[in-house]
């Protein structure tokens, strides 16, 4: 019996020689375009600087060949609509097509690493009048929609309860499919653009920009009813358009976390959604406050006056139902201690992230937060 089962089971398999994928190889232009887009993000949209870097890399690593040179690539960039001359015809600038390509590329780069852990459409699990069918079944309750009734299951219940001689279907036999609510989420992404984001020879602003670009693309394509606002904070805080993110630059600023949180909270108060959250990407301690027209600054330590104002704002956000998730690109013990206190007061979350997993953390957290119950 066992041998027969194995034989029958194995008949369904056919073993053939494995041949590697013969998919179409990328052209020289496509390979160079990927590098160019990365450099364009690093140079904050400076086409000339990005091309200078490419020439330098080409000299060192032989990116081009005798058949296809860097001059050919620049001409193809123009021909394919990735760059153009400015109004004065003096310098090259990126086009809207380049912006779209950067957004899509950033999304694919981050999303592809975590897509296997994502399930469905990431609903909140709140039973009743939901949007999305599930495999769960329950008894009919007053107010359930007709569309929810599982006809097959209901008929089966009727036969079990009343026999098959005379068909009779009552309300107690009805079975409905459970449905889940999809939550709407409003997110404010706060990006630290203080000078420390490029200190010590480490570029921290480029990964932050890439995450912001990818998150905006994810929300606009997969969760279009959600909202994403992006703000930057240095000495002050201000809101920026999604189109500005690739060309964002770090300035000679201190870190006014209070101003960023106040602006983020003001934006979220105007959003008519159930879930409201702030994602804050920072690498340093709060070092600045604005008092009237003047700035109070202290870059040399954790200033109690600044810290207390920051903690107060964490409490204000908690009272407003706004959760703050902090992504700390630093591992100094005294800074982590402050973030722990900040997180405790807000009842939020904190991640001490390296640059190469920053996107994974933010994407996973964003999708997990969409499962919160709707109250």
Order of alpha helices (4+ residues) and beta strands (2+ residues): alpha-alpha-alpha-alpha-beta-beta-alpha-beta-alpha-beta-beta-alpha-beta-beta-alpha-beta-beta-beta-alpha-beta-alpha-beta-alpha
